[in-house]
Amino acid sequence: MDIKTKMEFMDLLRQAIKSNEIDKVKDVLTREPELIRSKTRSGGTLLHDASAYGTLQMAELLLNMGIDITVESSFCGTALTCASTPEMAEFLMNHGMLPFLDIADKRNPLFFKISIGNGEKTKPMIKYWFNYEKNRLNEEEQKRLCDKVYEQLKIMANEKLLEELGFNNRDEEEARQPQDFDSEHLENIVCQCTKAVYKDICLKHSTEQIYAFSLANESSFTSLFYVANTLEELKLQEDDLESKYFEENWEIWEIDNKNIRNVNAVLLDLMNKTRGKKKREELKEQILDIFVECMKKLREEQYFGKDILLNVYVREYLDDQEMIKIYRELNNTEESNIYSKLMTEEL
């Protein structure tokens, strides 16, 4: 089976998993058993999708058909980290999957759920993994866990969840803007990091043509990463417009190297020194402006290819109009108009 056909089948299966079409999934995998070992566009397996969007019955079907539970995606680790309900997490652990409990590991399910947003959908899993991890640690390890959870939820300004987790009696430092915030220094290291990552991606994909490159961050503004795509990958996706413009469908994710870690250490330090929801929101806006200015500066210096599409993408933070505004600042009018119509569902 060629790559294009395989990806079409995988897209079909992912949609069927989200729609809980068990018979359809079983039929396709019975006819094309090699797909059980294939990765989806997002870099995970079908079990990742079943864990995040599906049902226990769907996950059980995939396990019975021999899916590999050890496969990790670069975004979240194993399918267990993606589990959307406590029941799904328990089910997967009962079938041999183990969570990453190191609080410094990005695959730790508790901190993964905190990082992707503070909406109602993630709250049950944050509570579940907090209690799960806390009950398996000694007193000193519990303190480190609680300190980091408190720190991260403060950054997310999720006061309600902090209270529900029992942090309501913690004293909060007096709200203040960090005295040592040097916007010029931050812009310099972000630009240096962006140049280094882009150069590295081009070297790794020297036989392909990079047409899109985005500087990205989680809504906490402490997890800088980069996403890119190639014309070759886009052709496999039949030049689909959503695949062309929307980062979630792109092939290349650069989330961890020395340069990225250095920038994220600075961002985390800034957030830790900033107390109070209003002050943190002001700081986030400053950081966002720096990200955009960095990409504009490198565009003006002609560091990127002339026609490359650039973006600054902050998951679950920017609304549609803000995303369109940034895209217009970084790209030509024709591409920006198409992006705008896609975002407003006019295409």
C-alpha positions in Angstrom: 0.0 0.0 0.0 1.5 3.4 -1.0 1.8 6.2 1.6 -1.0 8.3 0.2 -3.5 5.4 0.3 -2.4 4.5 3.8 -2.9 8.0 5.1 -6.4 8.1 3.5 -7.2 4.9 5.4 -5.8 6.3 8.6 -7.8 9.5 8.3 -10.9 7.3 7.7 -10.2 5.2 10.8 -9.5 8.3 13.0 -12.9 9.7 12.0 -14.6 6.4 12.6 -13.0 6.2 16.1 -14.2 9.7 17.0 -17.7 8.7 15.8 -17.5 5.3 17.7 -18.2 3.3 14.5 -16.8 0.1 16.0 -17.9 -2.2 13.2 -16.4 0.1 10.5 -13.1 0.2 12.3 -13.1 -3.6 12.7 -14.0 -4.1 9.1 -11.2 -1.8 7.7 -8.5 -3.3 10.0 -9.6 -6.9 9.2 -9.2 -6.1 5.5 -6.0 -4.1 5.9 -4.3 -5.5 9.1 -1.0 -3.6 8.4 -2.8 -0.3 9.4 -2.9 -1.4 13.1 0.9 -0.8 13.1 0.7 2.5 11.3 1.0 6.0 12.7 -1.5 8.8 12.1 -0.7 12.3 10.8 -0.3 13.5 14.4 2.4 10.9 15.0 0.5 8.6 17.3 -1.4 5.3 16.8 -5.1 4.7 16.5 -5.0 3.9 20.2 -4.0 7.5 20.9 -7.2 8.6 19.2 -9.3 6.0 20.9 -7.8 7.1 24.3 -8.4 10.8 23.6 -11.8 10.7 21.8 -13.1 7.2 21.7 -14.8 4.6 24.0 -13.6 1.7 26.1 -15.1 -0.6 23.6 -13.1 1.0 20.8 -9.9 0.8 22.8 -10.6 -2.8 23.6 -11.1 -3.6 19.9 -7.7 -2.1 19.0 -6.0 -4.0 21.8 -7.6 -7.3 20.8 -6.4 -6.6 17.2 -2.8 -6.3 18.4 -2.0 -2.6 18.5 1.3 -1.8 20.1 0.8 0.0 23.4 4.4 1.1 23.7 4.4 3.5 20.7 4.8 7.1 21.6 4.0 10.3 19.8 6.3 13.3 20.0 3.4 15.3 21.3 2.2 13.3 24.4 4.0 10.0 24.8 1.9 6.9 25.0 -1.8 6.6 24.5 -2.2 6.6 28.3 -1.2 10.2 28.6 -4.0 11.1 26.1 -6.7 9.4 28.2 -9.8 11.7 28.3 -11.5 9.9 31.2 -10.4 8.2 34.5 -12.2 5.1 33.2 -10.1 5.1 30.0 -6.9 5.6 32.1 -7.8 2.7 34.4 -8.6 0.5 31.4 -5.3 1.1 29.7 -3.3 0.6 32.9 -5.2 -2.7 33.5 -3.9 -3.7 30.1 -0.2 -3.1 31.0 0.3 0.6 30.3 2.2 2.6 32.9 2.2 6.4 33.3 5.3 8.5 33.3 5.5 9.8 36.9 8.7 11.9 36.7 7.4 15.5 37.2 10.2 16.8 34.9 9.0 14.5 32.0 6.8 16.2 29.4 5.0 12.8 29.1 3.8 13.0 32.7 0.0 12.8 32.2 -0.8 15.3 35.0 1.3 18.1 33.6 0.4 17.2 30.1 -3.3 17.8 30.9 -2.4 21.0 32.7 -0.4 22.3 29.7 -3.1 21.8 27.1 -5.6 24.0 28.8 -7.7 24.6 31.9 -11.2 23.9 30.4 -13.8 21.7 31.9 -12.8 18.8 29.7 -9.4 18.5 31.2 -10.4 19.2 34.9 -11.5 15.6 35.7 -8.2 14.2 34.4 -6.1 16.8 36.2 -7.8 15.8 39.5 -7.5 12.1 38.7 -3.8 12.2 37.9 -3.0 14.5 40.8 -4.5 12.1 43.3 -3.0 9.1 41.5 0.5 10.5 41.6 0.3 12.0 45.0 -0.8 8.7 46.6 2.3 6.9 45.2 4.9 9.4 46.5 6.8 9.8 49.8 6.4 13.1 51.7 9.3 14.9 50.1 8.2 13.8 46.6 4.6 14.9 47.4 5.8 18.4 48.3 7.7 18.7 45.0 4.6 17.5 43.1 2.3 19.9 44.9 4.7 22.9 44.4 4.9 22.3 40.7 1.1 21.8 40.3 0.5 25.0 42.3 3.0 26.8 40.1 1.6 25.6 36.8 -2.1 26.3 37.7 -1.1 29.7 39.0 0.4 30.4 35.6 -2.8 29.2 34.0 -4.7 31.5 36.4 -7.0 28.5 37.3 -7.9 29.6 40.8 -11.0 27.5 40.9 -9.2 24.3 40.2 -6.5 25.2 42.8 -9.2 25.5 45.4 -10.8 22.2 44.4 -7.4 20.5 44.7 -6.9 21.9 48.2 -4.5 24.8 47.5 -6.8 27.5 48.7 -4.9 28.1 52.0 -1.6 28.7 50.3 -0.3 32.3 50.7 0.2 34.1 47.5 3.1 36.5 47.0 2.1 40.1 46.5 1.3 40.7 42.9 4.2 42.2 41.0 5.7 42.5 37.6 9.2 40.9 37.5 11.8 43.6 37.9 14.4 41.9 35.7 12.2 41.5 32.6 14.4 42.4 29.7 12.2 42.3 26.5 15.2 42.9 24.3 17.1 40.0 25.7 14.1 37.7 25.4 13.6 38.7 21.7 17.3 38.0 21.0 17.2 34.5 22.4 13.9 33.7 20.8 15.3 34.9 17.4 18.5 32.9 17.9 16.5 29.8 18.9 14.1 30.2 15.9 17.0 30.5 13.4 18.8 27.5 14.9 15.6 25.3 14.8 14.7 26.4 11.3 18.3 25.7 10.0 18.2 22.3 11.7 14.8 21.4 10.2 16.1 22.4 6.7 19.1 20.2 7.2 17.1 17.2 8.3 14.7 17.6 5.4 17.3 18.7 2.8 15.6 16.7 0.0 12.2 18.3 0.7 10.9 21.8 0.4 9.7 23.5 3.6 6.8 25.8 2.7 5.4 26.6 6.2 7.0 27.3 9.6 5.4 28.3 12.9 6.7 29.4 16.2 4.3 27.9 18.7 3.6 27.8 22.5 1.1 26.4 24.9 -1.4 28.7 26.6 0.8 28.7 29.7 3.5 30.5 27.6 6.2 28.3 29.1 6.5 25.6 26.4 7.9 27.1 23.2 8.1 24.7 20.2 8.1 24.8 16.4 6.0 23.2 13.7 6.7 22.9 10.0 5.5 21.2 6.9 6.8 20.2 3.4 5.3 20.4 0.0 6.0 16.7 -0.4 3.8 16.0 2.7 1.2 18.4 1.5 0.9 16.5 -1.9 0.2 13.3 0.1 -2.6 15.2 1.7 -3.9 16.1 -1.8 -3.1 19.8 -1.2 -6.0 20.0 1.3 -6.3 23.6 2.5 -6.7 22.7 6.1 -3.6 20.6 5.9 -1.8 23.4 4.2 -2.5 26.1 6.7 -3.4 24.4 10.1 -0.4 23.3 12.2 -2.3 20.3 13.7 -2.0 18.5 10.4 1.7 19.2 9.8 4.5 16.7 9.7 7.4 18.3 11.5 7.3 19.0 15.2 10.4 20.3 17.0 9.7 20.4 20.7 12.9 19.7 22.6 16.5 20.7 22.0 19.1 22.8 23.9 18.0 26.1 22.4 14.3 25.5 23.1 15.0 24.4 26.7 17.0 27.6 27.3 14.1 29.8 26.1 11.6 27.8 28.0 13.7 28.2 31.2 13.6 32.0 30.8 9.8 32.0 30.1 9.1 29.8 33.1 11.2 32.0 35.4 9.3 35.1 34.1 6.0 33.5 34.8 7.0 32.2 38.2 8.0 35.8 39.2 4.7 37.2 38.1 1.8 37.0 40.6 -1.8 37.9 40.0 -4.0 37.0 37.0 -3.9 40.5 35.5 -0.1 40.8 35.7 0.3 37.3 34.1 -2.0 38.2 31.3 -0.1 41.4 30.6 3.1 39.4 30.5 1.7 36.9 28.1 0.7 39.7 25.8 4.2 41.1 25.9 5.7 37.7 25.2 3.3 37.2 22.3 4.3 40.5 20.8 8.0 39.4 21.1 7.2 36.2 19.2 5.5 38.1 16.4 8.3 40.7 16.2 10.9 38.0 16.1 9.2 36.3 13.1 8.7 39.6 11.3 12.3 40.6 11.9 13.6 37.3 10.5 11.3 37.7 7.5 12.6 41.2 6.8 16.2 39.9 7.1 15.2 37.3 4.4 16.3 34.5 6.7 13.4 32.3 5.5 12.6 31.5 1.9 10.7 34.3 0.1 7.4 32.4 -0.2 7.4 30.5 3.1 4.3 30.8 5.2 5.0 32.0 8.8 2.8 32.0 11.8 2.8 32.4 15.6 0.5 29.7 17.0 -0.6 29.6 20.6 -2.8 26.7 21.4 -6.1 27.5 23.2 -5.1 31.2 23.8 -5.7 33.2 20.7 -9.2 33.6 19.2 -9.8 33.4 15.5 -9.6 37.1 14.9 -6.3 37.4 16.8 -4.9 34.5 14.8 -6.0 36.1 11.5 -4.4 39.4 12.6 -1.0 37.8 13.3 -1.1 35.8 10.1 -1.7 39.0 8.1 1.3 40.6 9.8 3.6 37.8 8.7 2.3 36.8 5.2 1.3 38.3 1.9 -2.3 39.4 1.2 -3.3 36.5 -1.0 -2.3 33.8 1.5 -3.7 35.8 4.4 -7.1 36.1 2.7 -7.3 32.3 2.2 -6.3 31.8 5.8 -8.9 34.3 7.0 -11.7 32.6 5.0 -10.7 29.2 6.4 -10.7 30.5 9.9 -14.2 32.1 9.4 -15.4 29.0 7.5 -16.1 30.9 4.3 -14.4 28.3 2.2 
